[in-house]
Amino acid sequence: MPSVAKMRTKSAPAAAADEATFGPAYFRRYYFNRSTRVIEPVEMRVRATLIATLLRQCGLAVSSILDAGCGIGSFRAPFAKLLPRAVYTGLERSSYLCSRYGWVNGSLVDFAPGRRYDLVVCYDVLQYLDDRAAAKAVANLARLAGTALYVSALTLEDWRHNCDQTLTDSAVHLRPADWYRRRLARRFRHLGFGVWVRRGELASLWELERPVAAVSRAPKSSRPVPDAPLRPRRRPPAGR
């Protein structure tokens, strides 16, 4: 098995999910200070480009975006350039961030705006919810996403094989990836790279572009080899 270089990025420590913890000092240290922040703007630009490009390739138009658990809004600027006609809405539990950026204050678990968004982004949120709350949040995603959905969450498999455990927040609820896939598949089809399209939507894909379930024939004792360096996962603001 080839060696894998570990990223040296800092990560935020586990913190109590209360408003006092996620105040100005917390975000200055872990988001605004370049020497201690846990996320780099280039990472979010690449991720936003991937999402927008995949949807464009499939012929899916986006005029509205909901960033569920948006934090400091790292997706807002990239999407403004990539999808300039789309109206961006940030949903966030932290009152401090809502006051600073004008986000909608609320939780993905029960957010009910009475409308759907063409694209809903849910990045690094679900692993901070227990099973019951996470199941409600996933069901709510199906009500909120009118066309497409992007989901990324730390899974049990990621913890064991893909992330750098010395730099990754362990104060999460680790569930198998299939726990999420089964629930998402009830209302969405997976396009790849965490992007899902609502069932019934016409997504133009050639047959060899469609994702298929990987069937491993490796011996039981073998471990999957990550295709990229092990990555830390940050802790987002406030319990989502």
C-alpha positions as CSV (number, residue, x, y, z in Angstrom):
1,M,0.0,0.0,0.0
2,P,1.6,3.3,-1.0
3,S,2.2,5.9,1.6
4,V,-0.2,8.8,1.9
5,A,1.1,12.3,2.8
6,K,-1.0,13.9,5.6
7,M,-2.2,17.5,5.2
8,R,-1.0,19.9,7.9
9,T,-4.0,22.1,8.0
10,K,-5.2,23.2,11.5
11,S,-8.7,22.2,12.7
12,A,-11.0,23.7,15.3
13,P,-11.3,21.8,18.6
14,A,-14.6,20.3,19.7
15,A,-16.7,22.9,21.3
16,A,-20.0,23.0,23.2
17,A,-22.9,23.8,20.9
18,D,-24.0,27.0,22.5
19,E,-24.2,30.6,21.3
20,A,-21.5,31.9,23.6
21,T,-18.9,29.5,22.1
22,F,-19.6,30.5,18.6
23,G,-19.1,34.2,19.0
24,P,-16.7,36.7,17.5
25,A,-13.5,35.3,19.1
26,Y,-14.2,31.8,17.8
27,F,-14.7,32.9,14.2
28,R,-11.7,35.3,14.3
29,R,-9.5,32.4,15.3
30,Y,-10.9,29.6,13.1
31,Y,-12.2,31.4,10.1
32,F,-10.7,34.9,9.7
33,N,-7.1,34.5,10.9
34,R,-5.0,33.1,8.1
35,S,-2.6,31.4,10.4
36,T,-5.2,29.5,12.4
37,R,-8.3,29.1,10.1
38,V,-9.5,25.7,9.3
39,I,-10.7,26.2,5.7
40,E,-9.0,27.8,2.7
41,P,-11.0,29.9,0.2
42,V,-9.4,28.0,-2.7
43,E,-11.0,24.8,-1.5
44,M,-14.5,26.3,-1.6
45,R,-13.9,27.8,-5.0
46,V,-12.9,24.4,-6.4
47,R,-15.9,22.7,-4.8
48,A,-18.3,25.4,-6.0
49,T,-16.8,25.1,-9.5
50,L,-17.3,21.3,-9.5
51,I,-21.0,21.7,-8.4
52,A,-21.8,24.4,-11.0
53,T,-20.0,22.7,-13.8
54,L,-21.7,19.4,-13.2
55,L,-25.1,21.0,-13.2
56,R,-24.3,22.9,-16.3
57,Q,-23.1,19.8,-18.1
58,C,-26.4,18.1,-17.2
59,G,-28.4,21.1,-18.6
60,L,-29.9,22.0,-15.2
61,A,-30.5,25.7,-14.7
62,V,-30.0,27.3,-11.2
63,S,-31.7,30.6,-10.3
64,S,-31.9,30.1,-6.5
65,I,-29.4,28.6,-4.0
66,L,-29.9,27.7,-0.3
67,D,-26.6,27.1,1.6
68,A,-27.9,25.2,4.6
69,G,-25.4,25.6,7.5
70,C,-23.5,28.3,5.5
71,G,-21.1,29.4,8.3
72,I,-19.3,32.5,7.0
73,G,-20.7,32.0,3.5
74,S,-17.6,30.5,1.8
75,F,-19.7,29.4,-1.1
76,R,-21.4,32.8,-1.7
77,A,-18.6,34.6,-3.7
78,P,-17.7,31.6,-5.9
79,F,-21.3,30.9,-6.8
80,A,-21.8,34.7,-7.5
81,K,-19.2,34.3,-10.3
82,L,-20.2,30.8,-11.5
83,L,-24.0,31.3,-11.3
84,P,-24.4,35.1,-11.5
85,R,-28.2,34.9,-12.0
86,A,-28.8,32.8,-9.0
87,V,-30.1,34.3,-5.8
88,Y,-28.1,33.0,-2.8
89,T,-29.7,32.4,0.7
90,G,-27.6,31.4,3.7
91,L,-29.2,29.4,6.5
92,E,-27.3,29.4,9.8
93,R,-27.9,28.7,13.5
94,S,-25.3,31.1,14.8
95,S,-27.0,34.4,15.8
96,Y,-23.6,36.1,15.6
97,L,-23.1,35.1,12.0
98,C,-26.7,35.9,11.0
99,S,-26.2,39.4,12.5
100,R,-22.9,39.9,10.7
101,Y,-23.8,38.6,7.3
102,G,-27.6,38.8,7.2
103,W,-28.2,35.0,7.0
104,V,-31.5,33.5,7.8
105,N,-31.4,32.2,11.3
106,G,-32.7,28.6,11.5
107,S,-32.0,24.9,11.5
108,L,-32.0,22.5,8.6
109,V,-33.9,20.1,10.8
110,D,-37.1,22.1,10.6
111,F,-36.5,25.1,8.3
112,A,-39.7,25.6,6.3
113,P,-39.7,28.7,4.1
114,G,-42.7,27.6,2.1
115,R,-40.7,27.3,-1.2
116,R,-38.1,25.3,-3.0
117,Y,-34.6,26.2,-4.2
118,D,-33.1,25.1,-7.5
119,L,-29.9,24.1,-5.6
120,V,-29.4,23.3,-1.9
121,V,-25.9,22.9,-0.5
122,C,-25.4,21.0,2.7
123,Y,-21.7,20.9,3.5
124,D,-20.2,19.4,6.7
125,V,-23.5,19.7,8.6
126,L,-25.2,16.4,9.0
127,Q,-22.4,14.6,11.0
128,Y,-23.1,17.1,13.8
129,L,-26.7,15.9,14.2
130,D,-27.7,12.7,16.0
131,D,-29.5,10.0,14.0
132,R,-33.0,11.3,14.7
133,A,-32.2,15.0,13.9
134,A,-30.1,14.0,10.8
135,A,-32.9,11.8,9.4
136,K,-35.3,14.8,9.8
137,A,-32.7,17.1,8.1
138,V,-32.3,14.7,5.2
139,A,-36.1,14.5,4.8
140,N,-36.2,18.3,4.9
141,L,-33.6,18.5,2.1
142,A,-36.1,16.6,-0.1
143,R,-38.7,19.3,0.6
144,L,-36.2,22.2,0.0
145,A,-34.3,21.1,-3.1
146,G,-36.4,21.6,-6.2
147,T,-33.8,20.5,-8.7
148,A,-30.4,19.6,-7.3
149,L,-28.7,18.9,-4.0
150,Y,-25.1,18.8,-2.9
151,V,-24.3,16.9,0.2
152,S,-21.0,16.3,2.0
153,A,-20.6,14.8,5.4
154,L,-18.0,12.9,7.3
155,T,-18.9,9.2,7.3
156,L,-17.7,6.2,9.2
157,E,-15.7,5.1,6.1
158,D,-14.1,8.5,5.8
159,W,-13.0,8.4,9.5
160,R,-11.5,4.9,9.1
161,H,-9.8,5.3,5.7
162,N,-9.8,8.9,4.2
163,C,-9.4,11.6,6.8
164,D,-6.4,12.5,9.0
165,Q,-7.8,11.6,12.5
166,T,-5.1,13.7,14.2
167,L,-6.5,16.8,12.6
168,T,-10.2,15.9,12.3
169,D,-12.9,16.7,14.8
170,S,-14.1,13.5,16.4
171,A,-17.0,15.1,18.2
172,V,-19.4,13.9,15.5
173,H,-22.0,11.2,14.8
174,L,-20.2,8.8,12.5
175,R,-22.6,6.9,10.3
176,P,-22.0,4.6,7.3
177,A,-22.2,6.3,3.9
178,D,-25.0,4.0,3.0
179,W,-27.1,5.5,5.8
180,Y,-27.1,8.7,3.8
181,R,-27.4,7.2,0.4
182,R,-30.5,5.1,1.2
183,R,-32.4,8.2,2.5
184,L,-31.2,10.5,-0.3
185,A,-32.1,7.9,-3.0
186,R,-35.7,8.0,-2.0
187,R,-36.1,11.4,-3.7
188,F,-32.9,12.0,-5.6
189,R,-30.6,10.3,-8.2
190,H,-26.9,10.6,-7.6
191,L,-25.0,12.4,-10.4
192,G,-21.6,12.0,-8.8
193,F,-19.2,13.9,-6.5
194,G,-21.9,14.5,-3.9
195,V,-24.3,16.1,-6.4
196,W,-27.9,14.7,-6.5
197,V,-30.8,15.6,-8.8
198,R,-34.4,15.3,-7.9
199,R,-36.2,12.3,-9.3
200,G,-38.3,13.4,-12.3
201,E,-35.8,16.1,-13.4
202,L,-34.3,15.6,-16.8
203,A,-30.5,15.5,-16.4
204,S,-28.8,15.1,-19.7
205,L,-26.0,12.5,-19.1
206,W,-24.4,10.0,-21.4
207,E,-24.5,6.4,-20.2
208,L,-20.8,6.2,-19.3
209,E,-21.0,9.5,-17.4
210,R,-23.5,8.0,-14.9
211,P,-22.2,6.8,-11.5
212,V,-22.5,3.1,-10.7
213,A,-22.2,1.2,-7.5
214,A,-18.7,0.0,-7.1
215,V,-18.4,-3.8,-6.4
216,S,-15.2,-4.7,-4.6
217,R,-13.7,-8.2,-5.2
218,A,-10.7,-7.5,-2.9
219,P,-10.1,-9.9,0.0
220,K,-11.9,-9.0,3.2
221,S,-8.6,-8.2,4.9
222,S,-7.7,-5.5,2.4
223,R,-8.3,-1.8,3.0
224,P,-9.4,0.8,0.4
225,V,-6.5,3.1,-0.6
226,P,-7.5,6.8,-0.7
227,D,-6.9,8.5,-4.1
228,A,-5.9,11.7,-2.4
229,P,-4.0,12.8,0.7
230,L,-5.8,12.3,4.0
231,R,-7.9,15.3,4.8
232,P,-9.0,17.0,8.1
233,R,-12.6,17.9,8.5
234,R,-13.5,21.1,10.3
235,R,-16.2,21.7,12.9
236,P,-18.8,24.1,11.6
237,P,-20.5,26.8,13.7
238,A,-23.3,25.8,16.2
239,G,-25.3,22.6,16.2
240,R,-27.1,22.5,12.9
